[in-house]
Amino acid sequence: MEKRVFLAIFLCFAVLAVYQGYFAPKPPDETAATAPQTTATPAATPSPTPASGAANAPTTGPAPMAPPAQALVADTTAHDIVVDTDEVHAVFTTQGAALKSWVLKKYKTEEGRELDLVPPDLPSNFSRPFTLATEEPVVSATLASALYQPSATSLTLGKAPGTLSFEYRDASGLSARKAFHFQPEGKPYILTVDAEINVGGAARPVVLKWGPALGLGYKPDGSRSVPVDAIQQIDDGPERLSASTLEKQPHYEGTFRYIGVEEQYFLSVALPGTQNVQVDFQPVTLPVPNDPKNRTRAFVQYTVRFPGAASVPFFLGPKDFEVLKAVDPQFTLAIDFGRTYIRWLVVPLFQALKRINDYVGNWGWSIIVLTLILNIILFPLRHRSMVSMRKMQSVQPEVKAIQDRYAKYKFTDPERQKMNEELRALYQQKGINPAGGCVPMLLTFPILIAFYDLLYSSIELRGAPFMGWIHDLSLRDPYYITPIIMGLSMFFQQRMMPSTADPAQQRMFMLLPIFFTFTFVWMPAGLVLYWLASNVMTIGQQYVTNRIIGAPAPVRVPAKPAARGNNTAKKS
């Protein structure tokens, strides 16, 4: 039984390590070429028409140029238009009527700088967000470089809604208009975009381009980067598309609840609703600016094509549960709280953690308080498990004696069945359930997995300090202090647990704390804090259990039967 218990513990932690390595976001390939990657030919979904293909071609090549027509409605020089709300500082440029910067005021980078969802320092051959295009390359090139006339020189909105519009018209018959509507119905990160293109009085399909997204594309502190993926939701749940998937299938068409690009904590997505749209993605790998280590950063650029004029909301903001819920309850699925089989547990834990933090005011202490509550709830299960393991420990010599008597028989020999019958009789006589020490412990592991998904994906923990040297619970402990203490607590916990293993097995099990210490070194400090607090509380529970059930009974080792030769000698 002891082997099964510790094997279960080992496998559960191994699953956690594999989950971290294969399902959690991985760093971009440092050896990837620094040139933008080209997309593959669309497959599996309806291919774009030739006109659409022209509009969605990679933006890295030179666009066809034509002699510029005389501008009739345009700005005289390229300059910036600043829009300030309570949540966002946005900067637009009149050249192309595009977005240059979208700074979230309540969030900072790991270095404490302003967090801009528009990647800085991009090469000039990449489109800025909301660049207009259509099926005619010459017209698209003109629209991208035109100087649009703005409706205002700046906007300061606070919490109020507002609109910034741009217009361009020239003597060739080309006209374009683009309007940005801020904060509809008090939703600070929703930006509704209206756009139309006319050539000679005839409407043209509108393509809105968002260049490389999202954010910096790398971790400034040099730790493991979180990649940018495409994300879409059509029906019940979201689908996340990695760069390798997008290279094979970059084109998607249909009606989407949302579709765009995500990283660990932030989103840039269109919310087309019932509109049928075409979306094309392109993975991009670029060098980190001024980096002596020659690292690369990964992005995904995307374009949204409409059959005519466009009117579509975009969400450009954090994966905050309440913020997403205010937009659409289904939108909360964009937070990667793990697979469906565990999400039912993650969301209640998350909501409980938020409510505790409303009173405590510190996310680290809130994790400890929630861990305490969970351990109180799980105490009956753990107590039962420890009592069962204590009983198993008391009869282990008798179990081993029975096993030794049948050791000479193979597992396929019918005599082995007698051994199992004797063991069952022994367990029944002593009132022991062989699974009693294993099953209650296994029931606690879904909570560990749920806590991992919770702490990994919750933006509330991003930048949240605990105490002392831990300034961000979403990052690893910079000095590895908490993982080391966690390993020591795990070692001490194992020393207190009843054991039925032989000395060699016990020495092997003592290596587990070392293994898990190295595993937790790279995990978020919030998760390490949870596991450390849980270990300490389990040690306390073991102490209480020992006081309740008393000291272990003396173990009586059954006497070995005397050898037949010795008995004969005594008779003679």
C-alpha positions in Angstrom: 0.0 0.0 0.0 2.9 2.4 0.9 4.3 1.9 -2.6 1.0 2.8 -4.2 0.5 5.9 -2.0 4.0 7.4 -2.8 3.7 6.3 -6.5 0.4 8.3 -6.6 2.1 11.3 -5.1 5.0 11.0 -7.5 2.8 10.6 -10.5 0.6 13.6 -9.5 3.6 15.8 -9.2 5.0 14.5 -12.4 1.7 15.3 -14.1 2.0 18.9 -12.8 5.6 19.1 -14.1 4.5 17.8 -17.5 1.6 20.1 -17.5 4.0 23.0 -16.9 6.3 21.9 -19.6 3.8 21.0 -22.4 0.5 22.8 -21.8 1.7 26.0 -20.2 3.0 28.6 -22.7 6.5 28.0 -23.9 9.3 30.5 -24.7 9.8 31.5 -28.3 12.5 29.7 -30.2 15.7 31.5 -29.6 17.2 30.1 -32.7 14.4 31.2 -35.0 15.3 33.5 -37.8 14.9 37.1 -37.2 13.1 37.7 -40.4 9.3 37.6 -40.4 7.9 34.2 -41.1 5.6 33.9 -44.2 2.3 32.1 -43.8 1.3 28.9 -45.5 -1.4 28.4 -48.1 -4.8 28.3 -46.5 -6.3 24.9 -45.9 -9.2 23.1 -44.2 -11.3 26.3 -44.3 -12.6 28.2 -47.3 -9.7 29.8 -49.1 -9.8 33.6 -49.7 -10.7 34.9 -53.1 -7.9 36.3 -55.2 -9.0 39.8 -54.2 -8.8 38.9 -50.5 -5.5 37.3 -51.0 -4.1 40.5 -52.4 -5.4 42.4 -49.4 -4.0 39.9 -46.9 -0.6 39.4 -48.4 2.4 39.6 -46.0 3.1 43.3 -45.2 6.9 42.9 -45.5 7.1 43.3 -49.2 7.1 46.7 -51.1 3.6 47.8 -51.9 2.8 48.9 -55.5 3.0 52.6 -55.8 1.2 55.0 -58.1 1.6 58.7 -58.7 -0.2 60.4 -55.8 -3.5 62.1 -56.6 -4.2 65.5 -55.3 -5.6 65.4 -51.8 -8.9 67.2 -51.3 -9.6 66.3 -47.7 -6.4 65.6 -45.7 -4.1 66.8 -43.1 -1.1 68.9 -44.0 1.5 67.0 -41.9 1.7 63.8 -40.0 1.2 64.3 -36.3 -0.1 62.5 -33.2 -3.6 62.7 -31.7 -3.8 61.8 -28.0 -6.9 60.3 -26.3 -6.9 60.0 -22.6 -9.5 58.1 -20.5 -9.3 57.0 -16.9 -8.0 53.5 -18.0 -6.2 54.1 -21.3 -3.7 56.5 -22.9 -4.0 56.1 -26.6 -1.9 57.8 -29.4 -3.1 57.8 -33.0 -1.2 59.2 -36.0 -2.8 61.1 -38.9 -0.6 59.1 -41.3 -2.8 56.1 -42.1 -5.2 57.1 -39.3 -3.6 54.2 -37.3 -3.0 53.4 -33.6 0.6 54.0 -32.4 0.2 53.3 -28.7 -2.4 51.8 -26.4 -1.1 52.2 -22.8 -3.1 50.6 -20.0 -2.7 52.9 -17.0 -3.4 50.4 -14.3 -0.8 47.9 -15.5 3.0 48.1 -15.6 5.7 46.0 -17.2 8.0 43.9 -15.1 10.4 46.8 -15.1 7.8 49.2 -13.8 7.3 51.0 -17.1 4.1 51.8 -18.9 2.5 48.8 -20.4 1.8 49.3 -24.1 -0.2 46.7 -26.0 1.2 48.0 -29.3 4.7 46.6 -29.6 7.3 49.3 -29.7 10.4 49.5 -32.0 8.8 47.7 -34.9 10.3 47.9 -38.4 8.6 50.4 -40.6 7.4 47.7 -43.1 4.9 46.4 -40.6 1.4 47.8 -40.4 0.2 49.7 -37.4 -3.0 48.6 -35.7 -6.2 49.5 -37.6 -4.5 50.3 -40.9 -7.0 50.4 -43.7 -6.7 48.2 -46.8 -8.9 46.7 -49.5 -8.6 44.3 -52.4 -6.7 46.7 -54.6 -3.0 46.9 -53.6 -2.5 50.4 -55.0 -5.5 51.7 -53.1 -4.3 50.0 -50.0 -0.8 51.5 -50.3 -2.4 55.0 -50.7 -4.6 54.5 -47.6 -1.7 53.4 -45.5 0.4 56.4 -46.3 -2.3 59.1 -46.6 -2.5 62.0 -44.2 -6.1 61.8 -42.7 -7.9 64.9 -41.4 -8.8 64.3 -37.7 -11.9 65.5 -36.0 -10.0 66.7 -33.0 -6.4 67.5 -31.9 -6.9 65.6 -28.7 -9.5 64.1 -26.4 -9.7 63.9 -22.6 -12.7 61.7 -21.8 -12.2 60.5 -18.2 -15.0 57.9 -17.9 -17.3 59.5 -20.5 -17.7 58.0 -24.0 -16.2 59.8 -27.0 -15.4 59.6 -30.7 -12.3 60.4 -32.8 -12.8 60.2 -36.6 -10.4 60.5 -39.5 -11.3 61.3 -43.2 -9.4 61.3 -46.4 -10.4 62.1 -50.0 -8.4 62.8 -53.2 -8.9 63.8 -56.8 -8.8 60.1 -58.0 -12.2 59.5 -56.5 -10.7 57.6 -53.5 -12.4 58.4 -50.1 -12.0 56.8 -46.8 -13.4 57.4 -43.3 -12.6 55.8 -40.0 -14.1 56.5 -36.6 -13.1 55.2 -33.2 -15.7 55.1 -30.5 -14.4 54.9 -26.9 -16.0 53.4 -23.8 -19.4 52.4 -25.0 -21.7 51.7 -22.0 -18.8 52.2 -19.6 -16.6 49.5 -21.0 -13.1 51.1 -20.9 -11.2 48.6 -23.0 -13.8 48.4 -25.9 -12.9 50.4 -29.0 -15.5 50.3 -31.7 -14.2 50.9 -35.2 -16.3 52.1 -38.1 -14.6 52.2 -41.5 -15.6 52.6 -45.1 -13.8 52.9 -48.4 -15.1 54.3 -51.7 -13.4 54.4 -55.1 -15.3 56.4 -57.7 -18.4 56.4 -55.6 -18.4 52.5 -55.3 -18.0 50.9 -51.9 -15.0 48.6 -51.4 -14.5 45.7 -48.9 -12.8 46.9 -45.8 -9.7 45.2 -44.3 -8.5 46.3 -40.9 -4.9 45.3 -40.3 -3.4 44.9 -36.8 0.4 44.4 -37.2 2.5 42.4 -34.8 0.8 41.9 -31.4 0.9 41.8 -28.5 3.0 43.8 -26.0 6.8 43.4 -25.9 6.9 39.8 -27.0 9.6 38.9 -24.5 10.4 39.1 -20.8 12.7 42.0 -20.0 14.2 40.1 -16.9 15.4 37.3 -19.2 13.1 34.7 -17.6 10.9 32.3 -19.7 8.8 34.2 -22.2 5.1 33.6 -22.7 4.3 33.2 -26.4 1.5 35.1 -28.3 -1.2 32.8 -29.7 -4.2 33.4 -31.9 -7.5 32.8 -30.1 -11.1 32.4 -31.4 -14.4 31.3 -30.1 -17.3 30.2 -32.2 -19.6 28.2 -30.0 -18.9 26.9 -26.4 -15.2 27.3 -25.8 -12.2 29.1 -27.2 -9.6 27.6 -29.5 -6.0 28.6 -29.1 -3.8 28.5 -32.2 -0.1 28.3 -31.9 2.4 29.7 -34.4 3.0 26.2 -35.9 -0.8 25.8 -36.4 -1.1 29.2 -38.0 1.7 28.4 -40.4 -0.3 25.5 -41.7 -3.7 27.2 -41.6 -3.6 31.0 -41.4 -7.1 31.7 -42.8 -10.4 31.5 -40.9 -13.9 32.6 -41.9 -17.2 32.6 -40.1 -19.1 34.2 -37.3 -17.0 34.5 -34.1 -17.8 35.6 -30.6 -14.3 37.0 -30.6 -11.1 36.4 -32.7 -7.7 37.9 -32.5 -4.4 37.5 -30.5 -3.7 36.8 -26.8 -0.8 36.4 -24.4 -0.8 35.3 -20.8 -2.6 38.3 -19.4 -3.8 40.5 -22.3 -6.0 40.4 -25.4 -6.4 42.1 -28.7 -9.5 40.7 -30.3 -12.3 41.7 -32.6 -15.9 40.9 -31.5 -17.8 40.5 -34.8 -21.0 39.1 -33.2 -23.2 37.9 -36.0 -21.1 39.3 -38.8 -19.4 36.9 -41.2 -15.7 37.9 -41.4 -12.5 36.6 -42.7 -9.4 36.6 -40.5 -5.8 35.9 -41.6 -2.9 35.4 -39.1 0.8 35.5 -39.6 3.4 34.5 -37.0 6.3 36.9 -36.8 9.7 36.5 -35.2 11.9 39.6 -34.6 15.1 40.4 -32.7 14.9 42.0 -29.2 16.0 45.6 -29.7 19.5 46.3 -28.4 19.9 42.9 -26.8 23.5 41.6 -26.3 22.2 38.0 -26.0 20.6 38.2 -29.5 17.3 36.9 -28.2 14.2 37.0 -30.4 10.6 38.0 -29.6 7.5 36.4 -31.0 4.3 38.1 -32.3 1.3 37.3 -34.4 -0.2 39.8 -36.8 -3.7 39.6 -38.1 -6.2 41.2 -40.5 -10.0 41.2 -40.4 -11.8 41.5 -43.7 -15.4 42.6 -44.1 -17.6 42.2 -47.2 -18.3 45.9 -47.2 -18.0 48.8 -44.7 -16.8 47.7 -41.2 -18.4 48.4 -37.8 -16.9 46.1 -35.2 -15.9 46.4 -31.5 -12.4 45.5 -30.5 -11.3 44.5 -27.0 -7.8 45.8 -26.2 -7.2 45.1 -22.5 -6.5 42.7 -19.6 -7.9 39.3 -19.0 -9.7 40.5 -15.9 -12.6 38.2 -15.0 -15.0 41.0 -14.1 -14.0 43.2 -17.0 -14.5 40.3 -19.5 -17.8 39.3 -17.8 -19.1 42.8 -18.3 -18.6 42.5 -22.0 -20.0 39.0 -22.4 -20.2 36.2 -19.8 -18.8 33.8 -22.5 -15.8 36.2 -22.9 -14.5 35.0 -19.5 -13.5 31.7 -21.2 -10.6 33.7 -22.8 -8.9 33.4 -19.5 -6.9 30.1 -19.7 -8.2 28.5 -16.4 -7.2 25.1 -17.7 -9.2 22.5 -19.5 -13.0 22.1 -19.1 -12.6 19.2 -16.7 -10.9 21.4 -14.1 -12.4 24.8 -14.8 -15.5 24.0 -12.7 -13.2 24.0 -9.7 -10.8 26.9 -10.7 -13.5 29.5 -11.1 -15.0 29.1 -7.6 -11.5 29.0 -6.1 -10.7 32.2 -7.9 -13.9 34.0 -6.8 -13.2 32.8 -3.2 -9.7 34.2 -3.4 -10.9 37.5 -4.7 -13.5 37.9 -1.8 -10.8 37.0 0.8 -8.5 39.6 -0.8 -11.3 42.3 -0.5 -10.9 41.9 3.3 -7.2 41.1 3.6 -5.8 43.5 1.0 -2.7 41.4 0.2 -2.8 38.6 -2.4 -0.1 36.6 -0.7 -1.8 36.5 2.6 -5.1 35.9 0.8 -3.5 32.7 -0.7 -2.5 31.6 2.8 -5.9 32.3 4.2 -7.6 30.3 1.4 -5.1 27.5 1.9 -6.0 27.4 5.6 -9.7 27.2 4.8 -9.1 24.4 2.2 -7.0 22.5 4.7 -9.7 22.8 7.3 -12.3 21.4 4.8 -9.9 18.6 3.8 -8.9 17.7 7.4 -11.4 14.8 7.7 -10.0 13.2 4.5 -6.4 13.7 5.5 -7.1 12.5 9.1 -8.7 9.3 7.7 -5.8 8.8 5.4 -3.2 9.2 8.1 -5.1 6.8 10.5 -5.4 4.2 7.7 -1.7 4.5 7.0 -0.9 4.2 10.7 -2.9 0.9 10.8 -1.1 -0.3 7.7 2.2 0.5 9.4 1.2 -1.6 12.4 0.5 -4.8 10.4 3.3 -4.4 7.9 5.5 -7.1 9.6 2.7 -9.6 9.3 2.0 -8.5 5.7 5.7 -9.0 4.9 5.7 -12.4 6.5 2.8 -13.5 4.4 4.4 -12.1 1.2 7.7 -13.9 2.0 6.0 -17.3 2.3 4.7 -16.9 -1.2 7.7 -15.1 -2.7 9.0 -18.3 -4.5 5.8 -18.5 -6.5 5.4 -16.7 -9.8 2.6 -14.1 -10.2 0.8 -16.5 -12.6 0.9 -19.4 -10.1 -2.5 -20.2 -8.5 -0.7 -20.3 -5.1 -0.4 -16.5 -5.3 -4.2 -16.4 -4.9 -3.9 -17.9 -1.5 -1.5 -15.0 -0.5 -4.2 -12.5 -1.5 -6.8 -14.4 0.5 -4.6 -14.3 3.6 -3.9 -10.6 3.1 -7.6 -9.9 2.8 -8.3 -11.9 5.9 -5.6 -10.0 7.8 -7.0 -6.6 6.7 -10.5 -7.7 7.6 -9.4 -8.9 11.1 -7.6 -5.6 11.8 -10.3 -3.4 10.3 -8.1 -2.0 7.6 -9.1 -0.7 4.2 -6.1 -1.0 1.9 -7.3 2.0 -0.2 -8.1 4.1 2.9 -4.7 5.8 2.9 -4.5 6.4 -0.8 -7.9 7.6 -2.1 -8.4 10.5 0.4 -4.9 11.8 -0.5 -5.7 11.6 -4.3 -8.8 13.7 -3.8 -6.7 16.7 -2.8 -4.7 16.7 -6.0 -7.4 18.3 -8.3 -7.2 21.3 -5.9 -3.4 21.5 -6.6 -3.9 21.5 -10.3 -6.8 24.0 -10.0 -4.6 26.3 -7.9 -1.8 26.1 -10.5 -4.2 27.2 -13.3 -5.7 29.8 -11.1 -2.4 31.4 -10.0 -0.8 31.1 -13.5 -3.6 32.8 -15.3 -5.0 35.4 -12.9 -4.0 38.9 -13.9 -4.8 40.1 -10.4 -1.6 38.4 -9.2 0.5 40.1 -11.9 2.6 42.6 -10.2 1.0 41.8 -6.8 3.6 42.0 -4.0 3.6 39.7 -0.9 6.3 40.8 1.5 10.0 41.3 1.6 11.7 40.3 -1.6 8.6 39.0 -3.3 7.4 41.9 -5.4 5.3 39.9 -8.0 3.5 36.7 -7.1 3.1 35.8 -10.8 6.9 35.6 -11.2 9.4 33.1 -9.7 11.0 33.9 -6.4 14.1 35.9 -7.5 16.2 34.5 -4.7 14.7 30.9 -4.6 14.1 31.2 -0.9 10.5 30.0 -0.9 11.1 27.0 -3.1 14.0 25.9 -0.7 11.8 26.4 2.4 9.0 24.5 0.6 11.4 21.6 -0.1 12.5 21.5 3.6 8.9 21.5 4.7 8.1 18.6 2.3 11.1 16.7 3.7 9.9 17.3 7.3 6.4 16.3 6.3 7.6 13.0 4.9 9.5 12.3 8.1 6.3 12.6 10.1 4.1 10.5 7.8 3.6 6.9 8.8 5.6 4.7 6.5 5.4 1.0 5.6 8.3 1.1 3.1 11.6 -0.7 3.7 14.7 1.5 4.4 15.8 1.5 0.8 12.4 2.7 -0.4 12.3 5.3 2.3 15.7 6.7 1.1 14.4 6.9 -2.4 11.2 8.7 -1.3 13.4 11.2 0.5 14.7 12.3 -2.9 11.3 13.5 -3.9 11.6 16.9 -1.9 14.8 17.6 -3.9 13.1 16.8 -7.2 10.1 19.0 -6.4 12.2 21.8 -5.1 13.9 22.1 -8.5 10.5 21.8 -10.2 9.0 24.7 -8.1 12.1 26.9 -8.6 10.7 28.2 -11.9 7.0 28.3 -10.9 5.2 31.5 -9.9 5.9 32.6 -6.3 2.1 32.5 -5.6 2.0 28.8 -6.4 5.1 28.1 -4.3 3.5 30.1 -1.4 0.4 28.0 -1.7 2.3 24.7 -1.6 4.5 25.8 1.2 1.5 26.9 3.3 -0.2 23.7 2.5 2.8 21.7 3.7 3.1 23.6 6.9 -0.6 23.1 7.6 -0.4 19.4 6.8 2.4 19.0 9.3 0.2 20.7 11.8 -2.6 18.3 10.9 -0.3 15.3 11.3 0.6 16.6 14.8 -3.0 16.9 15.7 -3.8 13.4 14.3 -0.9 11.9 16.3 -2.3 13.5 19.5 -5.8 12.2 18.7 -4.9 8.6 17.9 -1.9 8.4 20.2 1.6 7.0 19.7 1.9 4.1 17.3 1.5 0.6 18.9 4.7 -1.5 19.2 5.2 -3.5 16.1 5.4 -7.3 16.8 7.5 -9.1 14.3 6.2 -12.6 13.8 8.7 -15.3 14.8 10.1 -17.3 11.9 9.2 -21.0 12.0 12.2 -23.1 13.1 14.0 -25.1 10.5 13.1 -28.8 10.1 16.7 -29.8 10.7 16.9 -28.1 14.1 13.7 -29.8 15.2 15.0 -33.2 14.3 18.2 -32.5 16.3 16.3 -31.6 19.4 14.1 -34.8 19.2 17.2 -36.9 19.0 
